[in-house]
Amino acid sequence: MLNISSAFEGSKDAMLKNQIEEILKRHGIKAQKIHIERLIKNIEPISEALTPVLLESIVLENLTIGESYFF
């Protein structure tokens, strides 16, 4: 039997992943897959409340940690 809620959750995660990848691409940032997956897991419960600007801020703050050490 198909679990509709898990199918929906999967599509929500996929949508969130696409949004995150688009933000990273727009800023020319590469992140490891494991870090992206961890971020998705952590923000998925609040993803419906996130505005595009807030999501972008969260992505940049969480996936660019340590970038400044190379400059």
N, C-alpha and C positions, 0 to 999 in steps of 0.2 A: 504494500500500500504506500502511495506517495505521501510524504509528509509535506504539506503545503507550506507550513511555516519554515521548515528548513530550506525548501526551495527558494522561498522569498528571501531568507537570510543570505543565501548564497548569492543571489542577484544583487542584494544590497552591498555585500562585501565586494562584488565585482565592480559595481558602480563606484564605490569608494576608492577601490584600487585604481580605476581609470582616472578618477579626479586627481588622485595623488600623483600618478605618473604624468599627467598633463602639467601639473604644477612644477614638478621636477624638470620636465622637458622645457617648459617656458623659461626657467631660470638656469638651464644648462647644468643641472646638478645630477650626479649619479649616486644612487644609494644601493646598498646591498639588499637583495630580495628578503633576507631574514629580517632586516630592519623595517622594511615596508610592511611585511606581514605582522610584525609585532605592533607597529603603529596602528594598523587597521584593527587588530584585536583590541587594543586599548581604547580607541575612539569610537568603535562601532556602536556601543550602547548610547552614545550621545550624538551620533552622526546626524540624526534628523534635526537637531537643534543648532547645528553649525551652519553659519552663513559661509558663502564662498570665501570671503575675506578672512574670516576666523579660521577656516580650514587651511587656507594658504599659510597663515601665520603659524599654526600648529605644525604643519608639515615642515616649514622652513626652520623653525626652532628645534624640532626633534630630529630631523634628518641631516642637518648641517653642523651638528655638534662636532667640534674639533677642526672644522674647515679653516677657522681663523689661525690655527697653529701653523699652517703652511704658507701664510703670507708674510 
